[in-house]
Amino acid sequence: MKTIFEKSSGVDGITLTDSEANINFIDKSYLRNGEVGLPCVSELDVMRHYKCLSDMNFCIEKGFYPLGSCTMKYNPKVNEFLAGLDGFNIHPEVKDDFAQGALELMYNLQNALLKITGMDAITLQPSAGAHGEMTGMMIIRKYFDNIGEKRSKVIIPDSAHGTNPASAKMAGFDVVEIKSNSKGQVDIEALKAVLSPDVAAIMMTNPNTLGIFEENVKQVSELMHENGSLLYYDGANFNAIMGYTNPKLMGFDVVHLNLHKTFSTPHGGGGPGAGVVAVIDKLAKFLPVPVIDFDGERYYRNYKLPDSIGNVKDFFGNFSILVRAYAYILMMGNNLKNVSENAVLNANYLKEKLKKYYNLPYDEPCMHEFVITGEKQKEEKGISTLNIAKALMDENTHPPTVYFPLIVHEAMMIEPTESESKEILDEFVNTMIKIAKECNSDSQKILSAPHNTCVKKIDEVSAARYPDLNYKGNKNV
Ligand SMILES: *Cc1c(COP(=O)(O)O)cnc(C)c1O
């Protein structure tokens, strides 16, 4: 596709008047003395250009998006409308008395999320799952400082999301990894072997990143608490258990939720998000300030938590995401339980349909997601999981999460989410079977995929490490 510079026709899209700005104070060496070099295109051409660019992107509105652990589900459009209401467009410095509606919404959302998690107190401030993890770990650290115990270690299973060890480390802990057992779950003996008086906490995801529910979670929590340690629950994928159980019942002390996954916000590409953190009673006083309170008459921002870890984000956090989450919870009502039911049903359906064609390393009932592999295709035809992912892009399907979790070779982590119909799931199954068959009959086609996308295989590492966003003229295009 041509860049907007190449499309430049010399037609002025806009007429600018002479600048009246006083630029005398700017050093001459900084002033431009040649042409600006901006493209000249009409408004209609600009619109077409950006529409074409957006068409090149894949999104949930275009097709199935089973990106494991990311919960790319349908986000009701009415939530977008509500988040955009005038009354919610308020200045973050406004006095509490002029923001009663917004504060009431936050207060009610806090209560709803406390019910859902079973916890006692909550902060809505963190702006991502990983941010919530770091907040939770800082709370745990402050707790031990407060009771005068020196505990420097955090235990994390090898199946954990990569953000977990990073967050623990950023909060000043040393990470101790433990291996999973043959069922893909926390190995109790391995856990016992690393328990010592300087262990502050364990960070667990349940179901873990293999999509498997940790059967021994109660035993883990008893062992940790006997050791004087705390339990952190990574609740990013709450659509696996919501309404059926909660982290409090499992014995956890701190949990973060990703509102931008479970509670509906269009996300991806790094934001925006809301990684709220809920805690049990004895940790409430360490929460970031302000928390939203109600004195029976008015809602207010409460800064009076003397043991608070402080602010983790300016003002309220990502407020418009809180609006979406609250709208979603109200809309779902008692059906929140059905969300988990359908998420788990859909994942198990796909797993059973696909296991004849792809390796299934842990053949257990799964929760909201599961992991298959391209190992068979790799061994037999030299086709990697990456090739299979690229082939899926030709079929109007977003690839699953690949090469994660790290403990599974050639992993494909599939999360259909609750909002997809059986017809769409069957279409995906057929596509995956077609690709599995083509790996045998036409391996060259799969190895050279994608064929229909606007760019082929991009150098993602260089794109991320050395982004060069300046147009350099035709020679570099
Ligand atoms: C998505 C996810 C995270 C991180 O959330 P971000 O909002 O991307 O920071 C952490 N843990 C698990 C299990 C996740 O799926």
The ligand as an SDF file (V2000), in Angstrom:
LIG
                    3D

 15 15  0  0  0  0  0  0  0  0999 V2000
   -2.9490  -10.9970   30.8120 C   0  0  0  0  0  0  0  0  0  0  0  0
   -2.3660  -11.6220   32.0040 C   0  0  0  0  0  0  0  0  0  0  0  0
   -1.5340  -10.8890   32.8820 C   0  0  0  0  0  0  0  0  0  0  0  0
   -1.0550   -9.4840   32.6000 C   0  0  0  0  0  0  0  0  0  0  0  0
   -2.0430   -8.5320   32.3900 O   0  0  0  0  0  0  0  0  0  0  0  0
   -1.6950   -7.1600   31.6370 P   0  0  0  0  0  0  0  0  0  0  0  0
   -2.9030   -6.3230   31.7530 O   0  0  0  0  0  0  0  0  0  0  0  0
   -1.3320   -7.5200   30.2360 O   0  0  0  0  0  0  0  0  0  0  0  0
   -0.5130   -6.5550   32.3610 O   0  0  0  0  0  0  0  0  0  0  0  0
   -1.0850  -11.5250   34.0190 C   0  0  0  0  0  0  0  0  0  0  0  0
   -1.3970  -12.8110   34.2880 N   0  0  0  0  0  0  0  0  0  0  0  0
   -2.1730  -13.5490   33.4640 C   0  0  0  0  0  0  0  0  0  0  0  0
   -2.4930  -14.9600   33.8140 C   0  0  0  0  0  0  0  0  0  0  0  0
   -2.6890  -12.9790   32.2980 C   0  0  0  0  0  0  0  0  0  0  0  0
   -3.4370  -13.7150   31.4720 O   0  0  0  0  0  0  0  0  0  0  0  0
  1  2  1  0
  2  3  1  0
  2 14  2  0
  3  4  1  0
  3 10  2  0
  4  5  1  0
  5  6  1  0
  6  7  2  0
  6  8  1  0
  6  9  1  0
 10 11  1  0
 11 12  2  0
 12 13  1  0
 12 14  1  0
 14 15  1  0
M  END
$$$$
